[in-house]
């Protein structure tokens, strides 16, 4: 069985980035990121990709297993404007490469090159609705399997055997941080997707269950506030923002 790079203690050879709270975060643009992922897809090894937002980096400070996954992933992109700010503070020319946007770009790549996409996560029915919407938005996208994300950790291997049958080259996992990253890390040796990434609440957005903020709100970088107002359950994530800022300001790395 091919080894999975992210399960080792050191980052893969292609890993570059600027350390933010101990995690090397990529400063590549979206187009450069997609080009790197295309290379991973042409390669022979599975790769875990992390879309790092401020809350994930804060959670990783107190969750050594998540920290290890973040440090050793093949690539960590800057998923939130807070992480872009932290990169810019270190003099980097960084841009946001979010999970939702990566899903769209990888669907375009699948439509162009035929890559097989598996999607797992969100409440029963939502992954199917997201797949339908993605097929409309990206004609020709090759989605080969969908599954909901509500199952106990003890069933991870059983679910992985189900997913393996799809032979996905790209796997989107939307089960929230850190559950999705831990699921991928544990099951990628079975599933063997070339590019597997945690995409948080993306299927809720694509299925239409949760609306994306209007473009103007996105441009003002206030999408987090929009999401909070639409879902007060997310307040705990917003509370992590000041903590993230404090940790970054104290970080001497
Ligand atoms: N979810 C899931 N399985 C679980 C817990 C959550 O599939 O055991 C889904 C949930 O329905 C939602 C997504 O994971 O679609 C989490 O979205 P959120 O925006 O909270 O993700 P995060 O902010 O952690 O990236």
Boltz pocket constraint, residues with backbone or C-beta under 6 A from the ligand:
constraints:
  - pocket:
      binder: B
      contacts: [[A, 121], [A, 122], [A, 123], [A, 148], [A, 149], [A, 150], [A, 151], [A, 174], [A, 175], [A, 176], [A, 177], [A, 179], [A, 199], [A, 200], [A, 201], [A, 202], [A, 203], [A, 204], [A, 237]]
      max_distance: 6.0
